[in-house]
């Protein structure tokens, strides 16, 4: 992947942050989809700049999630979520981090993400930041949690359904430890709102590989 594959508004956004002395890189699902040859549904940018700095650098912004470091930047006809590199605290409610802190680097920001295929970023020099083997898992067709899968699902139980949804939509298998953890933690789905569950279920059943996923994980789907 290189910067020629990145839409102009995203390049403009990152260039403005670089010029101001900050790190900035496209991150997450847009990297995954581009590597798979699929058009990304949206583009997200991670940056060392704090949200108030982002607001000061761009004339059109929306403070969509300042508490969690996110500002939506409007450039041309594109809306970009720009989020500060962050570390997350505990998840007492099993849905949201109790607190976030900034001032960390890109690797630590990627470490908080759900799956390895969503934990990649495009650096300024055109190289891929992939500390957890996301590209290898793309090549192998695997959905694997970043770090300890049980911890990832305890932090946010919706990730259980997200794993099934990605397996369905991408046609990927779920890595064995991740599969075991999502089965073991399925009761935690009771903490997730009906609206969030419904949104994931729709995407899951619309995936090309939905029949296989439903056959492999009936006990998980039955929890919702």
TORBARO-664928 format. One record per atom (N, C-alpha, C): residue number from 1; z, x, y. Coordinates in nm, 2 decimals, padded with zeros to 4 digits, m for minus. Each point is the difference from the previous one (the first is absolute). Layout:
BEGIN
 pos      w      u      v
 NUM      Z      X      Y
...
//
This chain:
BEGIN
 pos      w      u      v
   1  00.00  00.08 m00.12
   1  00.00 m00.08  00.12
   1  00.00  00.09  00.12
   2 m00.07 m00.04  00.11
   2  00.00  00.07  00.12
   2  00.00 m00.10  00.12
   3  00.01  00.06  00.12
   3  00.01 m00.09  00.12
   3 m00.12 m00.08  00.03
   4 m00.12  00.04 m00.05
   4 m00.12 m00.08  00.02
   4  00.01 m00.14 m00.07
   5  00.09 m00.01 m00.09
   5  00.02 m00.13 m00.07
   5  00.11 m00.09  00.07
   6  00.05  00.05  00.11
   6  00.10 m00.07  00.08
   6 m00.06 m00.07  00.12
   7  00.03 m00.13  00.02
   7 m00.06 m00.07  00.11
   7  00.03  00.06  00.14
   8 m00.09 m00.02  00.09
   8  00.02  00.07  00.13
   8  00.13 m00.04  00.07
   9  00.04 m00.13  00.00
   9  00.13 m00.02  00.07
   9  00.12  00.07 m00.06
  10  00.00  00.03 m00.13
  10  00.10  00.07 m00.07
  10  00.00  00.15  00.05
  11 m00.12  00.05  00.00
  11 m00.02  00.14  00.05
  11  00.05  00.02  00.14
  12 m00.04 m00.10  00.09
  12  00.04  00.00  00.14
  12  00.15  00.00  00.01
  13  00.07 m00.09 m00.08
  13  00.14 m00.01  00.01
  13  00.07  00.13 m00.04
  14 m00.04  00.06 m00.11
  14  00.06  00.12 m00.05
  14 m00.03  00.11  00.10
  15 m00.12  00.01  00.06
  15 m00.03  00.11  00.09
  15  00.09 m00.01  00.12
  16  00.03 m00.12  00.05
  16  00.09 m00.02  00.12
  16  00.14  00.05 m00.03
  17  00.04 m00.03 m00.12
  17  00.14  00.05 m00.04
  17  00.00  00.15 m00.02
  18 m00.11  00.06 m00.06
  18 m00.01  00.14 m00.01
  18  00.00  00.07  00.13
  19 m00.07 m00.05  00.10
  19 m00.01  00.06  00.13
  19  00.13 m00.01  00.07
  20  00.08 m00.10 m00.03
  20  00.14 m00.01  00.06
  20  00.10  00.09 m00.08
  21 m00.04  00.07 m00.10
  21  00.08  00.09 m00.07
  21  00.07 m00.05 m00.12
  22 m00.05 m00.11 m00.06
  22  00.07 m00.06 m00.11
  22 m00.09  00.00 m00.13
  23  00.06  00.00 m00.11
  23 m00.08 m00.02 m00.13
  23 m00.04 m00.15 m00.01
  24 m00.11 m00.02 m00.06
  24 m00.05 m00.14 m00.02
  24 m00.10  00.01 m00.12
  25  00.01 m00.10 m00.09
  25 m00.10  00.00 m00.11
  25 m00.01 m00.14 m00.06
  26 m00.12 m00.04 m00.04
  26 m00.01 m00.13 m00.08
  26  00.08  00.02 m00.12
  27  00.06 m00.11 m00.05
  27  00.09  00.01 m00.11
  27  00.00 m00.13 m00.08
  28  00.03  00.01 m00.13
  28  00.03 m00.11 m00.09
  28 m00.13 m00.06 m00.06
  29  00.00 m00.14  00.00
  29 m00.11 m00.07 m00.07
  29 m00.14  00.03  00.05
  30 m00.02  00.04  00.13
  30 m00.13  00.03  00.05
  30 m00.05  00.13 m00.07
  31  00.09  00.09 m00.03
  31 m00.04  00.12 m00.07
  31 m00.04 m00.03 m00.14
  32  00.09 m00.07 m00.06
  32 m00.03 m00.05 m00.14
  32 m00.13 m00.06 m00.02
  33 m00.03 m00.10  00.08
  33 m00.12 m00.08 m00.01
  33 m00.13  00.09  00.03
  34  00.01  00.09  00.10
  34 m00.11  00.08  00.03
  34 m00.03  00.10 m00.11
  35  00.10  00.05 m00.06
  35 m00.02  00.09 m00.12
  35 m00.06 m00.07 m00.12
  36  00.03 m00.13 m00.01
  36 m00.06 m00.08 m00.10
  36 m00.14 m00.06  00.03
  37 m00.04  00.03  00.12
  37 m00.13 m00.05  00.05
  37  00.00 m00.15  00.03
  38  00.12 m00.05  00.04
  38  00.01 m00.14  00.04
  38  00.03  00.00  00.15
  39 m00.05 m00.10  00.07
  39  00.02 m00.01  00.14
  39  00.15 m00.04  00.03
  40  00.08  00.07  00.07
  40  00.14 m00.03  00.03
  40  00.01 m00.13  00.08
  41  00.10 m00.08 m00.04
  41  00.02 m00.12  00.08
  41  00.05  00.02  00.14
  42  00.08  00.11  00.01
  42  00.05  00.04  00.13
  42  00.03  00.15 m00.01
  43  00.03  00.06  00.12
  43  00.03  00.14  00.01
  43  00.14  00.02  00.07
  44  00.08  00.08 m00.06
  44  00.13  00.03  00.06
  44  00.01  00.15  00.03
  45  00.08  00.03  00.10
  45  00.01  00.13  00.05
  45  00.15  00.04  00.00
  46  00.04  00.11 m00.06
  46  00.13  00.05  00.01
  46  00.01  00.12  00.10
  47  00.10  00.01  00.07
  47  00.01  00.10  00.11
  47  00.14  00.05  00.02
  48  00.01  00.12  00.05
  48  00.13  00.06  00.05
  48  00.04 m00.06  00.13
  49 m00.09 m00.07  00.07
  49  00.04 m00.06  00.13
  49  00.09 m00.12 m00.02
  50  00.10 m00.02  00.08
  50  00.09 m00.11  00.00
  50 m00.08 m00.12  00.06
  51  00.05 m00.12 m00.03
  51 m00.08 m00.12  00.04
  51 m00.01 m00.01  00.16
  52  00.10  00.04  00.07
  52 m00.01 m00.01  00.15
  52 m00.11  00.10  00.05
  53 m00.01  00.11 m00.07
  53 m00.11  00.09  00.04
  53 m00.13 m00.06 m00.03
  54 m00.02 m00.06 m00.11
  54 m00.13 m00.07 m00.04
  54 m00.03 m00.10  00.11
  55  00.10 m00.08  00.04
  55 m00.03 m00.11  00.10
  55 m00.04  00.07  00.13
  56  00.05  00.11  00.04
  56 m00.03  00.07  00.12
  56 m00.14  00.06  00.00
  57 m00.05  00.03 m00.12
  57 m00.13  00.07 m00.01
  57 m00.12 m00.09 m00.01
  58  00.02 m00.13 m00.03
  58 m00.11 m00.09 m00.02
  58  00.01 m00.13  00.10
  59 m00.10 m00.04  00.06
  59  00.01 m00.11  00.10
  59  00.03 m00.14 m00.07
  60 m00.05 m00.01 m00.12
  60  00.02 m00.13 m00.07
  60  00.07  00.01 m00.13
  61  00.13 m00.04  00.00
  61  00.08  00.01 m00.11
  61  00.08 m00.13 m00.02
  62  00.05 m00.02 m00.12
  62  00.09 m00.11 m00.03
  62  00.12  00.06 m00.08
  63  00.13 m00.03  00.05
  63  00.12  00.05 m00.06
  63  00.03 m00.07 m00.13
  64 m00.08  00.01 m00.11
  64  00.02 m00.08 m00.11
  64  00.12  00.03 m00.09
  65  00.05  00.12  00.01
  65  00.11  00.04 m00.09
  65  00.08  00.12  00.05
  66  00.04 m00.01  00.13
  66  00.06  00.12  00.06
  66  00.12  00.05 m00.07
  67  00.08 m00.09 m00.06
  67  00.12  00.04 m00.07
  67 m00.04  00.09 m00.12
  68 m00.11 m00.02 m00.06
  68 m00.04  00.08 m00.11
  68 m00.11  00.10  00.04
  69 m00.02  00.02  00.13
  69 m00.09  00.10  00.05
  69 m00.15 m00.03  00.01
  70 m00.03 m00.13 m00.01
  70 m00.14 m00.04  00.00
  70 m00.05 m00.06  00.13
  71 m00.11  00.04  00.04
  71 m00.07 m00.06  00.12
  71 m00.14 m00.03 m00.04
  72 m00.05 m00.11  00.04
  72 m00.14 m00.03 m00.03
  72 m00.09  00.04  00.12
  73 m00.09  00.09 m00.02
  73 m00.09  00.05  00.10
  73 m00.13 m00.08 m00.01
  74 m00.05 m00.05  00.12
  74 m00.12 m00.07  00.00
  74 m00.11  00.09  00.06
  75 m00.10  00.03 m00.08
  75 m00.11  00.08  00.04
  75 m00.13 m00.06 m00.04
  76 m00.08 m00.04  00.10
  76 m00.12 m00.07 m00.03
  76  00.03 m00.13 m00.06
  77 m00.07 m00.02 m00.12
  77  00.03 m00.13 m00.07
  77  00.09  00.03 m00.12
  78  00.08  00.11  00.00
  78  00.08  00.03 m00.11
  78  00.15  00.01  00.04
  79  00.08 m00.06 m00.09
  79  00.15  00.01  00.02
  79  00.05  00.10 m00.10
  80  00.07  00.11  00.05
  80  00.06  00.10 m00.08
  80  00.15  00.00  00.01
  81  00.06  00.00 m00.12
  81  00.15  00.02  00.00
  81  00.03  00.15  00.00
  82  00.07  00.05  00.10
  82  00.04  00.14  00.01
  82  00.15  00.00 m00.02
  83  00.04  00.07 m00.10
  83  00.14  00.00 m00.04
  83  00.05  00.14  00.00
  84  00.12  00.02  00.06
  84  00.06  00.14  00.00
  84  00.04  00.04 m00.13
  85 m00.01  00.13 m00.03
  85  00.05  00.05 m00.13
  85  00.15 m00.04  00.00
  86  00.04 m00.04 m00.12
  86  00.14 m00.05  00.00
  86  00.06  00.02 m00.14
  87  00.14  00.00  00.00
  87  00.08  00.00 m00.12
  87  00.07 m00.14  00.00
  88  00.01 m00.06 m00.12
  88  00.07 m00.13 m00.02
  88  00.13  00.02 m00.06
  89  00.10 m00.08  00.05
  89  00.13 m00.01 m00.06
  89  00.01 m00.09 m00.13
  90  00.12 m00.04 m00.03
  90  00.01 m00.09 m00.12
  90 m00.05 m00.14  00.03
  91 m00.03 m00.07 m00.11
  91 m00.05 m00.14  00.01
  91  00.11 m00.09 m00.05
  92  00.10 m00.04  00.08
  92  00.11 m00.08 m00.05
  92 m00.05 m00.13 m00.04
  93 m00.10 m00.06  00.06
  93 m00.05 m00.14 m00.04
  93 m00.11  00.01 m00.10
  94 m00.04  00.12 m00.04
  94 m00.11  00.01 m00.10
  94 m00.14 m00.04  00.06
  95 m00.01  00.00  00.13
  95 m00.12 m00.04  00.06
  95 m00.04  00.09  00.12
  96  00.10  00.03  00.08
  96 m00.03  00.08  00.13
  96  00.10  00.12  00.00
  97 m00.05  00.11  00.06
  97  00.09  00.11  00.02
  97  00.11 m00.03  00.10
  98  00.12  00.04 m00.03
  98  00.11 m00.03  00.10
  98 m00.02  00.08  00.13
  99 m00.07  00.11 m00.01
  99 m00.02  00.08  00.12
  99 m00.12  00.09 m00.03
 100 m00.07  00.04  00.11
 100 m00.10  00.11 m00.01
 100  00.03  00.11  00.10
 101 m00.04  00.12 m00.03
 101  00.02  00.11  00.09
 101 m00.13  00.07  00.01
 102 m00.02  00.06  00.12
 102 m00.13  00.07  00.03
 102  00.03  00.15  00.00
 103 m00.10  00.07  00.04
 103  00.01  00.15  00.01
 103 m00.02  00.07 m00.13
 104 m00.06 m00.07 m00.10
 104 m00.03  00.07 m00.12
 104 m00.15  00.04 m00.01
 105 m00.04  00.07 m00.10
 105 m00.14  00.04 m00.01
 105 m00.08 m00.09 m00.09
 106 m00.13  00.03 m00.01
 106 m00.09 m00.09 m00.07
 106  00.04 m00.01 m00.15
 107  00.04  00.11 m00.06
 107  00.03 m00.01 m00.15
 107  00.12 m00.10 m00.02
 108  00.10  00.01  00.08
 108  00.11 m00.09 m00.02
 108 m00.04 m00.15  00.03
 109 m00.09 m00.02  00.10
 109 m00.05 m00.13  00.02
 109 m00.07 m00.06 m00.12
 110 m00.08  00.09 m00.06
 110 m00.08 m00.05 m00.12
 110  00.10 m00.02 m00.12
 111  00.11  00.07  00.00
 111  00.09 m00.02 m00.11
 111  00.07 m00.13 m00.01
 112  00.00 m00.08  00.11
 112  00.07 m00.13  00.01
 112 m00.10 m00.11 m00.05
 113 m00.12  00.03 m00.03
 113 m00.10 m00.10 m00.03
 113  00.01 m00.05 m00.15
 114 m00.07 m00.11 m00.03
 114  00.02 m00.06 m00.13
 114 m00.06  00.07 m00.11
 115 m00.14  00.02  00.00
 115 m00.07  00.05 m00.11
 115 m00.08  00.13  00.05
 116 m00.02  00.09 m00.10
 116 m00.07  00.12  00.04
 116 m00.13 m00.02  00.06
 117 m00.08 m00.10 m00.05
 117 m00.13 m00.02  00.06
 117  00.00 m00.05  00.14
 118  00.12 m00.04  00.05
 118  00.02 m00.05  00.14
 118  00.07  00.11  00.08
 119  00.03  00.12 m00.06
 119  00.08  00.10  00.07
 119 m00.09  00.12  00.03
 120 m00.12 m00.02  00.06
 120 m00.09  00.11  00.04
 120 m00.04 m00.02  00.14
 121 m00.03  00.11  00.07
 121 m00.04  00.00  00.14
 121 m00.11  00.10  00.02
 122 m00.08 m00.02  00.10
 122 m00.11  00.09  00.04
 122  00.05  00.09  00.12
 123  00.02  00.13 m00.03
 123  00.05  00.09  00.11
 123 m00.11  00.03  00.10
 124  00.04  00.05  00.11
 124 m00.09  00.03  00.11
 124 m00.11  00.10 m00.04
 125  00.03  00.09 m00.09
 125 m00.10  00.10 m00.05
 125 m00.09 m00.05 m00.11
 126  00.01 m00.13 m00.03
 126 m00.09 m00.06 m00.10
 126  00.05  00.01 m00.14
 127  00.11  00.06 m00.02
 127  00.06  00.01 m00.14
 127  00.08 m00.12 m00.03
 128  00.02 m00.03 m00.12
 128  00.08 m00.11 m00.05
 128  00.15  00.03 m00.02
 129  00.09 m00.07  00.07
 129  00.14  00.02 m00.03
 129  00.03 m00.09 m00.12
 130  00.04  00.06 m00.11
 130  00.02 m00.08 m00.13
 130  00.11  00.07 m00.08
 131  00.12  00.00  00.05
 131  00.11  00.07 m00.07
 131  00.04 m00.06 m00.13
 132 m00.04 m00.13 m00.03
 132  00.06 m00.06 m00.12
 132 m00.11 m00.04 m00.10
 133 m00.12  00.06  00.01
 133 m00.10 m00.01 m00.10
 133 m00.08 m00.13  00.01
 134 m00.01 m00.06  00.11
 134 m00.07 m00.12  00.02
 134 m00.15  00.00 m00.05
 135 m00.07  00.11  00.04
 135 m00.14  00.01 m00.03
 135 m00.02  00.02 m00.15
 136  00.09  00.07 m00.07
 136 m00.01  00.01 m00.14
 136  00.03 m00.13 m00.07
 137  00.09 m00.08  00.05
 137  00.02 m00.14 m00.05
 137 m00.12 m00.09  00.02
 138 m00.06  00.02  00.12
 138 m00.13 m00.08  00.02
 138 m00.10  00.04 m00.11
 139 m00.02  00.13 m00.02
 139 m00.09  00.04 m00.10
 139  00.03 m00.05 m00.14
 140  00.13 m00.01 m00.03
 140  00.05 m00.04 m00.13
 140  00.01 m00.16 m00.01
 141 m00.01 m00.06  00.11
 141  00.01 m00.15  00.00
 141  00.14 m00.04 m00.02
 142  00.10  00.06  00.07
 142  00.14 m00.03 m00.03
 142  00.07 m00.05  00.13
 143  00.09 m00.10 m00.02
 143  00.10 m00.04  00.11
 143  00.13  00.07 m00.04
 144  00.05  00.09  00.08
 144  00.12  00.07 m00.02
 144  00.09  00.00  00.12
 145  00.13 m00.03 m00.01
 145  00.09  00.01  00.11
 145  00.01  00.14  00.06
 146  00.03  00.01  00.12
 146  00.04  00.13  00.06
 146  00.14  00.02 m00.03
 147  00.03  00.11 m00.07
 147  00.14  00.02 m00.04
 147  00.05 m00.09 m00.11
 148  00.13 m00.03  00.01
 148  00.07 m00.08 m00.10
 148 m00.05 m00.15  00.01
 149 m00.06 m00.06 m00.10
 149 m00.05 m00.13  00.01
 149  00.11 m00.11  00.02
 150  00.11  00.02 m00.07
 150  00.11 m00.09  00.01
 150  00.05 m00.01  00.14
 151  00.01  00.12  00.06
 151  00.04  00.00  00.14
 151 m00.10 m00.07  00.09
 152 m00.13  00.02 m00.02
 152 m00.10 m00.06  00.08
 152  00.01 m00.16  00.00
 153  00.03 m00.05 m00.13
 153  00.00 m00.14 m00.01
 153  00.14 m00.06  00.05
 154  00.10  00.08 m00.01
 154  00.13 m00.05  00.05
 154 m00.01  00.00  00.16
 155 m00.07  00.09  00.06
 155 m00.02 m00.01  00.14
 155 m00.07 m00.12  00.05
 156 m00.11 m00.04 m00.07
 156 m00.07 m00.12  00.04
 156 m00.07 m00.05 m00.13
 157  00.06 m00.11 m00.05
 157 m00.05 m00.06 m00.12
 157 m00.14 m00.05  00.00
 158 m00.05 m00.03  00.12
 158 m00.14 m00.04  00.01
 158 m00.10  00.10 m00.05
 159  00.04  00.13 m00.01
 159 m00.08  00.11 m00.05
 159 m00.03 m00.03 m00.15
 160  00.08 m00.08 m00.07
 160 m00.03 m00.03 m00.14
 160 m00.13 m00.08  00.00
 161 m00.01 m00.10  00.08
 161 m00.12 m00.08  00.00
 161 m00.12  00.08  00.06
 162  00.03  00.09  00.10
 162 m00.11  00.08  00.05
 162 m00.06  00.09 m00.10
 163  00.09  00.06 m00.09
 163 m00.05  00.08 m00.11
 163 m00.10 m00.08 m00.09
 164  00.04 m00.13 m00.03
 164 m00.09 m00.08 m00.08
 164 m00.13 m00.04  00.07
 165  00.02 m00.02  00.13
 165 m00.12 m00.04  00.08
 165 m00.10  00.12  00.01
 166  00.05  00.12  00.02
 166 m00.09  00.12  00.01
 166 m00.06  00.02 m00.14
 167  00.07 m00.02 m00.11
 167 m00.05  00.01 m00.13
 167 m00.11 m00.10 m00.02
 168  00.01 m00.12  00.05
 168 m00.10 m00.10 m00.02
 168 m00.12  00.02  00.09
 169  00.02  00.04  00.12
 169 m00.11  00.01  00.10
 169 m00.08  00.13 m00.02
 170  00.07  00.11 m00.05
 170 m00.07  00.12 m00.02
 170 m00.04  00.03 m00.14
 171  00.05 m00.08 m00.09
 171 m00.03  00.02 m00.14
 171  00.07  00.12 m00.06
 172  00.12  00.03  00.06
 172  00.08  00.12 m00.04
 172  00.11 m00.04 m00.10
 173  00.04  00.09 m00.09
 173  00.12 m00.01 m00.08
 173  00.12  00.03  00.08
 174  00.11 m00.05 m00.04
 174  00.13  00.04  00.06
 174  00.07  00.11 m00.08
 175  00.03  00.10  00.06
 175  00.06  00.12 m00.07
 175  00.13 m00.05 m00.07
 176  00.02  00.06 m00.12
 176  00.11 m00.06 m00.09
 176  00.14 m00.01  00.06
 177  00.04  00.11  00.07
 177  00.14 m00.01  00.06
 177  00.00 m00.11  00.11
 178 m00.11 m00.01  00.08
 178 m00.01 m00.10  00.10
 178  00.00 m00.14 m00.06
 179 m00.07 m00.02 m00.11
 179 m00.01 m00.12 m00.07
 179  00.14 m00.04 m00.06
 180  00.07  00.10 m00.06
 180  00.13 m00.03 m00.05
 180  00.10 m00.04  00.11
 181 m00.01  00.06  00.11
 181  00.09 m00.03  00.11
 181 m00.02 m00.14  00.06
 182 m00.13 m00.03  00.02
 182 m00.03 m00.13  00.06
 182  00.04 m00.12 m00.10
 183 m00.01  00.03 m00.13
 183  00.05 m00.10 m00.09
 183  00.16 m00.01  00.01
 184  00.06  00.11  00.00
 184  00.15  00.00  00.01
 184  00.05 m00.06  00.12
 185 m00.07  00.02  00.11
 185  00.05 m00.05  00.14
 185 m00.06 m00.13  00.04
 186 m00.06 m00.07 m00.09
 186 m00.08 m00.13  00.04
 186  00.10 m00.11  00.05
 187  00.12  00.00 m00.04
 187  00.09 m00.10  00.05
 187  00.02  00.02  00.16
 188 m00.02  00.11  00.05
 188  00.01  00.03  00.14
 188 m00.10 m00.08  00.08
 189 m00.10 m00.05 m00.06
 189 m00.10 m00.08  00.07
 189  00.07 m00.13  00.06
 190  00.11 m00.04 m00.05
 190  00.07 m00.11  00.06
 190  00.05  00.02  00.14
 191  00.00  00.13  00.05
 191  00.04  00.03  00.13
 191 m00.12 m00.01  00.10
 192 m00.12 m00.02 m00.05
 192 m00.12  00.01  00.08
 192 m00.04 m00.14  00.04
 193 m00.04 m00.02  00.13
 193 m00.03 m00.13  00.05
 193 m00.12 m00.06 m00.07
 194 m00.01 m00.13 m00.01
 194 m00.11 m00.07 m00.06
 194 m00.13  00.03  00.06
 195  00.00  00.02  00.13
 195 m00.13  00.03  00.08
 195 m00.05  00.14 m00.04
 196  00.08  00.10 m00.01
 196 m00.04  00.13 m00.04
 196 m00.05  00.00 m00.15
 197  00.07 m00.07 m00.08
 197 m00.04  00.00 m00.14
 197 m00.14 m00.07 m00.02
 198 m00.01 m00.12  00.08
 198 m00.13 m00.07 m00.01
 198 m00.12  00.08  00.04
 199  00.02  00.08  00.11
 199 m00.11  00.09  00.05
 199 m00.04  00.10 m00.10
 200  00.09  00.06 m00.07
 200 m00.03  00.10 m00.11
 200 m00.06 m00.07 m00.12
 201  00.05 m00.11 m00.04
 201 m00.05 m00.07 m00.11
 201 m00.15 m00.04  00.02
 202 m00.03 m00.05  00.12
 202 m00.14 m00.03  00.02
 202 m00.09  00.12 m00.02
 203  00.04  00.11  00.06
 203 m00.08  00.12 m00.02
 203 m00.01  00.05 m00.14
 204  00.11 m00.02 m00.07
 204  00.00  00.04 m00.14
 204 m00.10 m00.08 m00.09
 205  00.01 m00.13  00.02
 205 m00.08 m00.09 m00.09
 205 m00.15  00.00  00.04
 206 m00.02  00.05  00.13
 206 m00.14  00.01  00.04
 206 m00.06  00.13 m00.04
 207  00.08  00.10 m00.06
 207 m00.05  00.12 m00.04
 207 m00.09 m00.01 m00.12
 208 m00.10  00.09 m00.02
 208 m00.09 m00.01 m00.11
 208  00.07  00.02 m00.13
 209  00.11  00.08  00.00
 209  00.08  00.03 m00.13
 209  00.12 m00.09 m00.01
 210  00.01 m00.11  00.07
 210  00.12 m00.09 m00.01
 210  00.03 m00.04 m00.14
 211 m00.10 m00.04 m00.09
 211  00.04 m00.05 m00.13
 211  00.08  00.11 m00.08
 212 m00.05  00.13  00.01
 212  00.07  00.10 m00.07
 212  00.14  00.02  00.05
 213  00.02  00.00  00.13
 213  00.13  00.02  00.06
 213  00.10 m00.11 m00.04
 214 m00.05 m00.12  00.00
 214  00.08 m00.12 m00.04
 214  00.04  00.01 m00.15
 215 m00.09  00.05 m00.08
 215  00.03  00.02 m00.14
 215  00.10  00.11 m00.02
 216 m00.01  00.10  00.07
 216  00.09  00.12 m00.02
 216  00.14 m00.02  00.06
 217  00.01 m00.08  00.10
 217  00.13 m00.02  00.07
 217  00.04 m00.14  00.02
 218  00.00 m00.08 m00.11
 218  00.03 m00.15  00.02
 218  00.15 m00.02  00.04
 219  00.09  00.09 m00.05
 219  00.14 m00.02  00.04
 219  00.03  00.03  00.14
 220 m00.09  00.08  00.07
 220  00.02  00.03  00.14
 220 m00.05 m00.12  00.08
 221 m00.12 m00.05 m00.03
 221 m00.06 m00.11  00.07
 221  00.08 m00.13 m00.02
 222  00.07 m00.01 m00.11
 222  00.09 m00.12 m00.03
 222  00.11  00.00  00.10
 223  00.04  00.11  00.05
 223  00.12  00.00  00.10
 223 m00.03 m00.06  00.13
 224 m00.13 m00.02  00.03
 224 m00.04 m00.06  00.13
 224 m00.05 m00.14 m00.02
//
